[in-house]
Amino acid sequence: MQMMKASIEKAVVLGAGTMGARIAAHLANAGVPTFLLDMASSEISQGEIKRGLTLESPDVRNRIARAGVDAALASRPPAFFTPETARRITVGNFEDNLDWCAQADWIIEAVAENLEIKRQLLSRVESHRRSGTIVSTNTSGLGIAHIAEGRSDDFRRRFAGTHFFNPPRYLKLVELIPRGETLPEVTATLADFCDRRLGKGVVVAKDTPNFIANRIGTFSLMSASRHMTALEMSVEEVDACTGPVIGRPKSATFRTVDVVGLDVVAQVVRNLRENAHEDESRDIFELPPFMEEMLRRGWLGEKTGGGFYRREKSSSGEPEIFALDVSTMEYRPRRKARFQSLEMAAMISGTRERLRAIVAPAMAVGNREIAGGSDRQGSSDKVAEFLWRVMRDTCLYAARRMPEIADSIVDVDCAMRWGYGWELGPFEMWDALEVDSLGHAAEREGYVPPPLVTALLKSGQDTFYNSAHGTTTYFDPASAPRKAAVEQEGGIILRTLHERGCGVETNAGASLIDLGDGVVCCEFHSKMNAIGGDIVAMIHAGLRRLTADFDAMVIANQAENFSVGANLMLLLISAQEQEWDEIDLAVRQFQNVNMAIKYSPKPVVVAPQGMALGGGCEIVLHGARVHAAAEAYIGQVETGVGLIPAGGGTKEMLIRANERTSTGDEMGLLHATRAIFETLATAKVSTSAEEARGLGFLRPTDVISMNRERLIADAKQRALTMARAGYFPPISGPIRVLGESFIATAKLGIHQLLRGEYISDYDALVARKLAGVMAGGPLSSPQDVSEQYILDVEREAFVSLCGEKQTQERIAHTLKTGKPLRN
């Protein structure tokens, strides 16, 4: 018997629909050459005939697969890291190219959710598949065992379910569903590849209807719909209750349905009702009448132009969002839901604390509600009542599903966080609302405690999770009262290191943490990781400790964003008070710390994730190396608030323009400088780390981590490798600038944009300031200048713009609205 390959180097995706094409796109993002196959086209268009093509031409026969790639390229948000990434995909069709399966290490079937279609295709695949090749099916709920029926022993042993969530690039979850016959090494290979190479969070699910996330998520949706009707709530009110205030995505409940598609939701609901025969809550899996009517009318969501919400022109002719009134089945202008309890809860820090505060009134009320029965009595807060009912139902349901759908409560909670964007999974919600309190409140309403909860309380425990001294344990009745939660192998969690006493120094904005093996980490933790004096001071402290006590340094954090840039509020106050010397000093100090990072005698690796904007980008630019998360959105956005990059950002981009051209090639330098000028002047932000490389924010030597949770560990290893190889800092050299010749070119471009009304007069003023810095100041001819010279020119331009009224207006508007002002 042929042994299975230890790694996956090439893949085939069967089916170029929405999921198949986007799975192929993400494989391409990860650098995996991928074949994408679909049905052969049986028709030819007039345009193809005019091109001289026939029905036998590959361009015609592969049209369906090519359309899948084109749709992925056009999708928003983008499915590909860059448009060029799509070149890693080769399109074909099932009739002519199924033999390509023999070249693949992993074959992913992603055709329609139809059991017979999947079986028939896999029977054809088996005749081409190389022995030992892994095959998986991407299904959201069909039985994995049924799909593999009739296949050979070798096929079945190397077959599993791999349920990607849409869009695969952005949603972290992959549910891995091995069959009873699936070899352990197949499960391990798929889990490791999806984790390390594709950046996924992998949970192992049982082969039960709709697995973990869609089983719990669909139940929660049906519960919310039922209680919405009982409490006579509007679509907007439900979404206000089930969004960020309780740790859920902004799309909340019904906007999420619009994105997913009501037809898809209906398919999942029907599948559960038809196949979850042993589920005591099976009756809840039935669409409410208003959803059935929406299906009948074709109101499926964004794909049909409207679902629970749609855009229409108002009486003034301006676009306006309308919401569906489910009691009348008519659209009306969206109404902002206002609940005092939600507004008060929003001021509470921490999702767990907010949840307790919101639902406590409803939990404490004595009432006559029985399971699935009549309206509650005594609770006057509709928000508390609604959320209590939905939370209660969801928590009880998840506990009753164990161990049917998964062996570990950790897998269930991770599935809901990674697949649905919940900040707290159902067992984390049990703990947040207090297991004993939630259980007793549910009992008073006639609900029987799930066996898992009874077992927990009988064991003398009162929480599903417990965290102490950097170790988290969870309740596992099958093995022991407590089981250590397995941390990701090779991962680093900064919070855990803090709890274990690995902190070195700390202040209000940042901390130093010993990562072990001679590496120190500077972690930002100010609000939005905005850069102020505290962060600058801690980086300096870290560099001093690096020189004396460590071999390498990593600048990183595990917040949503690496850094949104400078503290604009402090800058605005200083500008309004005309404290020009203080602003000049603050900019000089930031320039100095970035230069200290760059010329540190020991390596400093910067590891950005999420947004790294403005000053955050400038820190990235000065690292000895960058190890970026794949989803790093990097850019110098200062022109959006009427400023220019002045922490060394303009200087570093000029250096990169020099690196792209050979010595003496002033025309090449002009083109490279102009490209960078356009990037900075338009405040362009990369949509991925790979695009950041093309924009010049990352160098070819910089590295990308697909899995954000591995980022700091990867950056640490990168820093250690550099230190052990005998690291030497760069040597400061001259920067070639073009003087007046570049200013003339830039001014011409600015003038054309101004005449075309693409920019405002003040945009043009800021752009001319930026052009002056990139030209090297008032130089009549090209010449070499020092880094410090450019830093001084940057700083002078920055301070002068701070004194402009329009800049101050832009900063104030951005602080108030989060959006740029074009004044």
Residue pairs with C-beta under 8 A, 6 or more apart in sequence:
1 131
1 132
1 154
2 130
2 131
2 132
3 132
4 132
4 133
4 134
4 158
4 183
4 185
4 186
4 189
5 105
5 132
6 189
7 105
7 193
8 32
8 105
8 106
8 134
8 189
8 193
8 197
9 32
9 33
9 105
10 32
10 33
10 34
10 35
10 103
10 104
10 105
10 106
11 24
11 27
11 32
11 33
11 34
11 35
11 104
11 105
11 106
11 107
11 108
12 34
12 35
12 36
12 37
12 100
12 101
12 103
12 104
12 106
12 107
12 108
13 20
13 21
13 23
13 24
13 27
13 34
13 35
13 36
13 37
13 108
13 110
14 20
14 37
14 38
14 94
14 107
14 108
14 109
14 110
14 111
14 121
14 125
15 37
15 38
15 109
15 110
15 111
15 112
16 24
16 36
16 37
16 38
16 64
16 65
16 67
16 68
16 69
16 91
17 38
17 68
17 110
17 111
17 112
18 71
18 166
19 110
19 138
19 164
19 166
19 168
20 36
20 38
20 68
20 108
20 110
20 111
20 138
21 36
21 68
21 69
21 71
21 72
21 79
22 72
22 75
22 79
22 166
22 167
22 168
22 169
23 108
23 110
23 138
23 164
23 168
24 34
24 36
24 68
24 69
24 72
24 89
25 69
25 72
25 79
25 80
25 85
25 86
25 89
25 168
25 169
26 79
26 168
26 169
26 198
27 34
27 88
27 198
28 34
28 80
28 85
28 86
28 88
28 89
29 80
29 81
29 85
29 169
29 630
29 688
29 690
29 706
30 197
30 198
30 199
30 706
31 88
32 88
32 197
33 88
33 90
34 88
34 89
34 90
35 89
35 90
35 91
35 92
35 97
35 100
35 103
35 104
36 65
36 68
36 69
36 89
36 90
36 91
36 92
37 65
37 91
37 92
37 93
37 94
37 97
37 98
37 100
38 64
38 65
38 68
38 93
38 94
39 64
39 93
39 94
40 61
40 62
40 64
40 93
40 94
40 95
40 96
41 55
41 60
41 61
41 62
41 63
41 64
41 93
42 55
43 55
44 53
44 54
44 55
44 60
48 57
48 59
48 60
51 59
53 59
53 60
54 60
55 61
58 96
59 66
61 93
61 95
61 96
62 91
62 92
62 93
64 93
65 91
65 92
65 93
66 91
68 91
69 86
69 89
69 91
72 79
72 80
72 86
73 79
73 80
73 83
73 86
75 167
77 167
77 169
77 170
77 687
78 169
78 687
78 688
79 167
79 168
79 169
80 86
80 169
81 630
81 687
81 688
81 689
81 690
81 691
82 688
82 690
82 691
82 694
85 690
90 100
92 100
94 121
94 124
98 124
98 125
98 128
99 128
100 128
101 107
101 125
101 128
101 129
101 130
101 133
102 128
102 129
102 130
103 130
104 130
104 133
105 133
105 134
106 133
106 134
106 135
106 136
106 190
106 193
107 125
107 129
107 133
107 134
107 135
107 136
108 135
108 136
108 137
108 138
108 162
109 118
109 121
109 122
109 125
109 135
109 136
109 137
109 138
110 137
110 138
111 117
111 118
111 121
112 118
113 139
113 140
113 141
113 142
113 267
115 142
115 143
115 146
115 147
118 137
118 139
118 142
118 147
119 147
119 149
119 150
122 135
122 137
122 147
122 148
122 151
122 155
123 150
123 151
125 135
126 151
126 152
126 155
129 135
129 155
131 154
132 154
132 158
133 158
134 158
134 159
134 160
134 186
134 189
134 190
135 155
135 158
135 159
136 159
136 160
136 161
136 162
136 190
137 144
137 147
137 159
137 160
137 161
137 162
138 161
138 162
138 163
138 164
139 147
139 161
139 163
140 163
140 210
140 211
140 214
140 268
141 209
141 210
141 211
141 214
141 268
141 271
141 272
141 275
142 271
143 207
143 209
143 275
144 159
144 160
144 161
144 177
144 179
144 207
145 179
145 180
145 207
147 161
148 155
148 156
148 159
148 179
151 159
153 181
156 179
156 181
156 182
157 181
157 182
157 183
157 186
158 182
158 183
158 186
159 179
159 181
159 182
159 186
160 176
160 177
160 178
160 179
160 182
160 186
160 187
160 190
161 175
161 176
161 177
161 178
161 205
161 207
161 211
162 174
162 175
162 176
162 177
162 190
162 194
163 174
163 175
163 177
163 205
163 211
164 171
164 173
164 174
165 171
165 172
165 173
165 174
165 213
165 418
165 419
166 260
170 631
171 418
171 419
171 421
172 199
172 200
172 201
172 418
172 419
173 200
173 201
173 203
173 213
173 414
173 415
173 418
173 419
174 194
174 198
174 200
174 201
174 202
174 203
175 202
175 203
175 204
175 205
175 211
175 212
175 213
175 415
175 419
176 187
176 190
176 191
176 194
176 202
176 203
176 204
176 205
177 204
177 205
177 206
177 207
177 211
178 186
178 187
178 204
179 207
187 204
190 202
191 202
191 204
194 200
194 202
195 201
195 202
195 488
195 707
196 706
196 707
196 710
197 706
198 706
199 630
199 705
199 706
199 707
199 708
200 707
201 414
201 417
201 418
201 709
203 212
203 406
203 411
203 412
203 414
203 415
203 418
204 406
204 407
204 411
205 211
205 212
205 405
205 406
205 411
205 415
206 403
206 404
206 405
206 406
206 407
208 215
208 276
208 404
208 405
209 215
209 271
209 272
209 275
209 276
210 218
210 268
210 271
210 272
211 405
212 405
212 406
212 411
212 412
212 415
212 416
213 415
213 416
213 418
213 419
213 420
214 268
214 419
215 272
215 276
215 401
215 405
216 394
216 397
216 398
216 401
216 412
216 415
216 416
216 426
217 416
217 419
217 420
218 265
218 268
218 269
218 272
218 285
219 281
219 284
219 285
219 393
219 394
219 397
220 390
220 393
220 394
220 397
221 253
221 257
221 265
222 269
222 284
222 285
222 286
222 288
223 284
223 389
223 390
223 393
223 394
223 397
224 238
224 242
224 253
224 386
224 390
225 288
225 291
226 284
226 288
227 233
227 386
227 389
227 390
228 237
228 238
228 386
229 288
229 326
230 375
231 382
231 385
231 386
232 327
233 382
233 386
234 323
234 325
234 326
234 335
234 337
235 254
235 308
235 309
235 323
235 324
235 325
235 326
236 323
236 334
236 335
236 336
236 337
237 337
237 339
237 382
238 252
238 253
238 254
238 386
239 252
239 253
239 254
239 255
239 337
240 252
240 337
240 339
240 342
241 252
241 337
241 339
241 342
241 383
241 386
241 387
242 248
242 252
242 253
242 387
242 390
243 249
243 250
243 251
243 252
244 250
245 342
245 345
245 346
245 354
245 358
246 351
246 354
246 355
246 358
246 387
247 351
247 354
247 355
247 422
247 423
247 424
248 420
248 421
248 422
248 423
249 256
249 420
249 421
251 259
254 307
254 308
254 309
255 308
255 309
257 265
257 301
257 307
257 308
258 301
258 302
258 306
258 307
258 308
258 309
259 301
259 302
260 301
261 300
261 301
261 302
261 303
261 307
262 291
262 294
262 295
262 299
262 300
262 301
262 307
263 295
263 300
265 291
266 287
266 291
266 295
269 285
269 286
269 287
270 285
272 279
272 282
272 285
273 282
273 285
273 286
276 282
276 285
278 404
279 285
280 400
281 397
281 400
287 295
290 324
290 326
290 329
293 329
294 300
294 307
294 324
294 329
297 329
298 304
299 306
299 307
299 324
300 307
301 307
301 308
306 322
306 331
307 324
308 323
308 324
309 321
309 322
309 323
309 324
309 334
310 321
310 322
310 331
311 319
311 320
311 321
311 322
312 319
312 320
312 322
312 331
313 319
313 320
314 320
314 333
320 333
320 334
321 333
321 334
322 331
322 332
322 333
322 334
323 331
323 332
323 333
323 334
323 335
324 330
324 331
325 331
325 332
339 382
339 383
341 358
341 381
341 383
341 384
342 358
342 383
344 357
345 354
345 357
345 358
346 354
348 354
348 357
351 423
351 424
351 432
352 424
352 431
352 432
355 387
355 391
355 424
355 429
355 432
355 433
356 432
356 433
356 434
358 383
358 384
358 387
359 384
359 387
359 388
359 391
359 433
360 384
361 379
361 381
361 384
362 376
362 379
362 381
362 384
362 385
362 387
362 388
362 389
363 388
363 433
363 437
363 438
363 441
364 441
365 376
365 377
365 378
365 379
366 378
366 444
367 376
367 377
367 378
367 379
367 444
367 445
368 374
368 376
368 377
369 375
369 376
369 377
369 445
369 446
370 445
370 446
371 445
371 446
371 447
373 446
376 385
376 389
379 385
379 388
388 441
391 429
391 433
391 438
392 438
392 441
392 442
392 445
392 447
394 426
394 429
395 426
395 427
395 429
395 430
395 433
395 438
396 442
396 447
396 450
397 426
398 412
398 425
398 426
398 427
399 426
399 427
399 430
399 450
399 452
399 453
400 450
400 451
400 452
401 412
402 409
402 412
402 450
402 452
403 478
405 412
406 412
406 415
407 478
408 474
408 476
409 427
409 464
409 474
409 475
409 476
410 474
410 485
410 486
412 425
412 426
412 427
413 424
413 425
413 426
413 427
413 428
414 425
415 425
416 422
416 425
416 426
417 423
417 424
417 425
424 432
427 464
427 465
427 474
428 464
428 465
430 438
430 453
430 464
431 463
431 464
431 465
434 462
435 453
435 456
435 457
435 462
435 463
435 464
436 457
436 462
439 449
439 453
439 457
442 449
443 449
452 475
452 477
455 477
456 462
456 464
456 475
456 477
459 475
459 477
459 481
460 481
461 475
461 481
461 482
463 475
464 474
464 475
465 472
465 473
465 474
465 475
465 485
466 472
466 473
466 474
466 482
467 473
467 499
469 499
469 500
470 496
470 497
470 498
470 499
470 500
471 484
471 496
472 484
472 485
473 482
473 483
473 484
473 485
474 482
474 483
474 485
475 481
475 482
475 483
476 482
476 483
487 493
487 496
488 709
488 710
490 710
490 713
491 709
491 710
491 713
492 515
492 712
492 713
492 716
493 558
494 513
494 521
494 523
494 557
494 558
494 712
495 558
497 503
497 513
497 514
497 515
498 511
498 513
502 513
502 514
502 515
502 516
503 511
503 512
503 513
503 514
504 511
504 512
504 513
504 514
504 520
504 545
505 511
505 512
505 538
505 541
505 542
505 545
506 512
506 538
507 534
507 537
507 538
508 526
508 534
509 524
509 525
509 526
509 532
509 533
509 534
509 535
509 538
510 522
510 523
510 524
510 525
510 526
510 534
510 535
510 538
510 539
511 522
511 523
511 525
511 538
512 520
512 521
512 522
512 523
512 538
512 541
512 542
512 545
513 520
513 521
513 523
514 520
514 521
515 521
515 554
515 712
515 716
517 551
517 716
517 720
518 550
518 551
518 552
518 720
518 723
519 550
519 551
519 552
519 553
519 554
519 716
519 719
519 720
520 542
520 545
520 546
520 549
520 550
520 552
520 553
520 554
521 553
521 554
521 555
521 556
521 712
521 716
522 538
522 539
522 542
522 553
522 554
522 555
522 556
523 556
523 557
523 558
524 531
524 535
524 557
524 559
524 562
524 563
525 557
525 559
526 532
526 534
526 535
526 567
528 561
528 563
528 564
529 535
529 557
529 559
529 561
529 562
529 563
529 564
529 616
530 563
530 564
530 565
530 566
530 567
530 568
531 563
531 565
531 566
531 567
531 590
531 615
531 616
531 619
532 566
532 567
532 570
533 586
533 589
536 589
536 590
536 593
539 555
539 593
539 596
539 597
539 619
540 593
540 596
542 553
542 555
543 553
543 596
543 597
543 600
543 604
546 552
546 553
546 600
546 602
546 604
547 600
547 601
547 602
550 602
551 602
551 719
551 720
551 723
551 724
552 602
552 603
552 604
552 605
552 716
552 719
552 720
552 722
552 723
552 727
553 600
553 602
553 603
553 604
553 605
553 719
554 604
554 605
554 606
554 607
554 712
554 715
554 716
554 719
555 597
555 604
555 605
555 606
555 607
555 619
555 623
556 562
556 606
556 607
556 608
556 609
556 711
556 712
556 715
558 609
558 712
559 610
560 610
561 609
561 610
561 611
561 612
561 616
562 607
562 608
562 609
562 610
562 611
562 612
562 616
562 620
562 632
563 608
563 611
563 612
563 613
563 614
563 615
563 616
563 619
564 611
564 613
564 614
564 616
565 613
565 614
565 615
565 616
565 617
565 637
565 638
566 590
566 614
566 615
566 647
568 641
568 811
568 814
568 815
569 815
571 583
571 586
571 802
571 811
572 808
572 811
572 812
572 815
574 582
574 583
574 586
574 802
575 583
575 802
575 803
575 807
575 808
575 811
576 808
578 803
580 799
580 802
580 803
583 798
583 799
583 802
584 795
584 799
587 646
587 647
587 795
587 798
587 799
588 795
590 615
590 618
590 647
591 646
591 647
591 648
591 791
591 794
591 795
594 618
594 619
594 621
594 622
594 647
594 648
595 622
595 648
595 787
595 791
597 604
597 606
597 619
597 622
597 623
597 624
598 622
598 623
598 624
598 729
598 730
599 729
599 730
599 732
600 624
600 729
601 729
602 723
602 727
603 624
603 625
603 719
603 722
603 723
603 727
604 623
604 624
604 719
605 623
605 624
605 625
605 626
605 627
605 715
605 716
605 718
605 719
605 722
606 619
606 620
606 622
606 623
606 625
606 626
606 627
606 715
607 626
607 627
607 628
607 629
607 705
607 711
607 712
607 714
607 715
608 616
608 620
608 626
608 628
608 629
608 632
608 634
609 628
609 629
609 631
609 632
609 708
609 711
610 629
610 631
610 632
610 633
611 633
611 685
612 619
612 620
612 632
612 633
612 634
612 635
613 633
613 634
613 635
613 636
613 637
613 685
614 636
614 637
614 638
614 645
614 649
615 647
617 634
617 635
617 636
617 645
617 649
617 697
618 636
618 645
618 647
618 648
618 649
618 652
619 647
620 626
620 628
620 634
620 697
620 698
621 648
621 649
621 652
621 653
621 697
622 648
622 652
624 722
624 727
624 729
624 730
625 701
625 702
625 703
625 718
625 719
625 722
626 698
626 699
626 702
626 703
627 702
627 703
627 704
627 705
627 711
627 714
627 715
627 718
628 634
628 689
628 692
628 698
628 702
628 703
628 704
628 705
628 711
629 689
629 704
629 705
629 708
629 711
630 688
630 689
630 690
630 704
630 705
630 706
630 708
631 688
631 689
631 708
632 686
632 688
632 689
632 692
632 704
633 685
633 686
633 687
633 688
633 692
634 685
634 686
634 689
634 692
634 695
634 697
634 698
635 679
635 683
635 684
635 685
635 686
635 692
635 695
635 697
636 645
636 649
636 650
636 653
636 679
636 680
636 683
637 683
637 685
638 644
638 645
638 646
638 649
638 680
638 683
639 680
639 681
639 682
639 683
639 763
639 766
639 767
639 770
640 683
640 810
640 814
640 820
641 807
641 810
641 811
641 814
641 820
642 762
642 766
642 801
642 804
642 806
642 807
642 808
642 809
642 810
642 811
643 766
643 798
643 801
643 802
643 807
644 650
644 680
644 766
644 769
644 770
644 773
644 794
644 797
644 798
644 801
645 653
645 680
645 794
646 794
646 795
646 797
646 798
648 787
648 791
648 794
649 680
649 794
650 680
650 770
650 773
650 774
650 790
650 794
651 735
651 787
651 790
651 791
651 794
653 676
653 679
653 680
653 696
654 673
654 676
654 735
654 737
654 774
654 790
655 735
655 787
656 672
656 676
656 696
656 699
657 669
657 672
657 673
657 675
657 676
657 696
658 669
658 672
658 735
658 736
660 668
660 672
661 668
661 669
661 672
662 668
666 738
666 741
666 782
669 736
669 738
670 738
670 741
670 742
670 745
673 738
673 742
673 774
674 742
674 745
674 746
674 749
675 696
676 696
676 774
677 742
677 746
677 770
677 771
677 774
678 684
678 749
679 695
679 696
680 770
680 774
681 766
681 767
681 770
681 771
683 820
684 695
686 692
686 694
686 695
686 697
689 698
689 704
690 704
692 698
693 699
693 700
693 702
703 714
703 718
705 711
705 714
705 715
732 786
732 787
734 784
734 785
734 786
735 776
735 784
735 785
735 786
735 787
735 789
735 790
736 782
736 783
736 784
737 774
737 775
737 776
737 779
737 782
737 783
737 784
737 785
737 790
738 775
738 776
738 782
739 775
739 776
739 779
739 780
739 781
739 782
739 783
740 775
740 779
740 780
740 781
741 781
741 782
742 771
742 774
742 775
743 771
743 772
743 775
746 767
746 768
746 771
746 774
746 775
747 768
747 771
750 759
750 764
750 767
750 768
750 771
751 764
753 759
753 763
753 764
754 761
754 763
754 764
759 767
760 822
760 823
762 804
762 806
762 823
763 822
765 804
765 806
766 801
766 807
769 797
769 800
769 801
770 797
772 778
772 793
772 797
773 790
773 793
773 794
773 797
776 783
776 785
776 789
776 790
776 793
777 789
777 793
779 785
801 807
802 808
806 823
809 821
809 823
810 820
810 821
810 823
813 819
813 820
813 821
813 823
814 820
814 821
